[in-house]
Amino acid sequence: MMDVEGSILIVEDDVVAQKLLQGLLRRKLGYNALTADDGRDALNLLRADQGESIRLIILDLEMPVMGGMETLDIVRRQYPHIPVVMLTGSHDVGDAVEALKHGAVDFLTKPYDGERLVVSLKNAMKIGILTKEVSRLKGRRGDGFSFDDLVGSHSGLLQSVQVGRKAAGSDIPVLITGKTGTGKEIFARAVHGESARAKKPFVAVNCGAIPAQLIESTLFGHEKGAFTGAIDKAIGKFREAEGGTIFLDEVGELPLDAQVKLLRVLQQKEVEPVGGAKSLPVNVRVLSATNRDLAKEVREGRFREDLYFRLNVLHIDLPSLKKRKQDIPLLAHAFVERFCVDHNVMPKDISKEVYEMLEHYDWPGNVRELENAINRAMVVAEGSVLKVDDFVMATAAAAPAEQPPRAGMGVQMLSLMNEDSGFKSVEQIEHEVMMRALEHYQGNITRAAKEIGMAKSTFYKKLDKINNLASKE
């Protein structure tokens, strides 16, 4: 077996055939490949650490020790998300039918046409990543989303998940806080998905997006003709969620008069539609979220204290992405897989330089900003690997045209002397040059490194060292 790092596994006992396939994969698809001489070697490799990177298997039908059909059966049972393309020297149609019945996505005979094989492999990889994504998301049908679908291993996130699982086992109101983009709605869906109400509706309402004059109608419903424009009866979001969960996102945006009406609904467990003659009972679990400090809002008179305590029976705070940077590679990989399906493109890897760039950025927009950055880069990227330039191009395309610098706004001159009238060290000067370049190019590390003649990888390492020293001061 050859120990060649890659994400496609060639299972073939003919060394010459292995070499030909490796060359074809490298030229046509930009992928290197792992190789195995027979089915047993292939299964051992799949179970090893490098097996986690395998996205597709090219499997010969006739091999010693363990043949292709037996190997295919085991792969389909143990690794159903990995697509298999079968190759054989046999021209027996029955072999092809049998292989497809056992789960192969395609079957080609030798000698194969190179272009035909490339098309087959592209289609197989799309099927593989789609299968994996569908498997991950299938629980969302019927709002079956769970905490297992969340991506990350940061201790703060895991603590929140632990509390969230306990909350799912009860029916108490939960207030989820965190900065914009931290995934508060996703977390609420997980609470609902692991609760006894999972098979009932999950209704999300963005309280900050409802016009003030329509809040009561939107939440509690209205009768036909109750006000101008009410041409039909509406049951409202609370009754839409009957038996299930209502998620009040950005609840801190509700005006005070709407807060009074919401409090009454939570206390009485009934709604009174606008223009209705009587109140109607509702059975819903209430989850709410905000990026505001509601305790401060209460102190300053912008949020009712009684409503605050009614919503905040259990409080869960989600960490910002800046605090859980170890999760960035996991999140980035998950987003790439999803967008490969969304954009109908070949699966892509992420370069080491991109991972370094992503981990050095502070992500003020949190997970949502990372998701959008990956999505934009996927649109402009060419080839099988996302590179730093793909993010630069995507950012430039999304940003307004760069304004020319105003007079007098050039880069300030650097001084070679320190406060004691001695010369600064080369390291100090280099540090200042890097910081000035970053400031001048508005945090664009790629541009800053290029303009001062420093390799991006070196720039990242030195920047990391600077940050570490600053944190110790």
Number of C-alpha atoms within 10 A of each C-alpha: 15 11 11 12 15 16 19 23 26 24 29 27 19 13 14 10 12 20 14 10 20 19 16 18 19 12 11 11 15 12 19 19 23 24 28 23 21 25 28 17 15 25 17 11 20 18 10 10 8 15 18 11 14 18 20 24 26 22 28 28 26 18 18 12 10 16 17 22 22 13 19 25 15 13 22 16 10 12 12 15 20 21 27 27 24 22 24 21 13 14 11 10 10 10 15 21 13 13 22 16 10 14 18 25 19 20 23 19 17 11 9 12 10 13 11 10 19 15 10 16 24 16 16 23 23 21 19 22 22 20 17 17 17 15 12 13 14 13 15 16 9 13 21 21 24 22 20 12 14 16 14 18 13 15 12 16 20 15 14 17 20 12 15 23 18 12 20 20 14 12 16 16 19 24 26 26 23 18 18 18 19 22 19 25 19 15 22 29 25 25 29 34 25 22 22 15 22 23 16 19 18 25 18 18 20 15 23 17 12 15 11 13 9 11 21 23 21 20 25 23 24 22 18 16 13 16 12 7 8 13 11 10 14 19 17 19 20 26 22 20 21 19 19 23 28 26 28 24 24 21 24 23 19 22 16 14 12 16 20 15 16 18 17 14 18 18 10 11 14 19 25 19 23 22 14 14 9 11 13 13 14 18 14 24 22 22 26 26 26 22 19 16 11 19 15 11 15 15 11 10 11 16 22 22 15 13 17 19 13 18 22 19 11 16 17 20 19 19 19 22 25 18 15 17 19 14 18 20 17 13 19 22 15 14 18 21 21 19 19 20 19 11 11 11 17 20 21 18 16 16 14 14 15 19 17 17 18 19 19 17 15 13 18 16 17 20 21 16 16 21 18 13 19 21 21 20 21 23 15 15 18 12 13 16 18 23 20 22 15 21 24 19 15 19 15 12 12 10 9 8 8 7 6 6 8 7 6 7 8 9 10 9 7 10 10 13 12 11 7 7 8 9 13 15 12 10 10 13 16 14 15 14 15 21 16 18 21 17 14 16 14 11 14 16 23 21 18 23 19 13 12 13 10 14 11 19 15 11 19 20 13 16 17 13 12 13 12 11 10 9 8 6 5
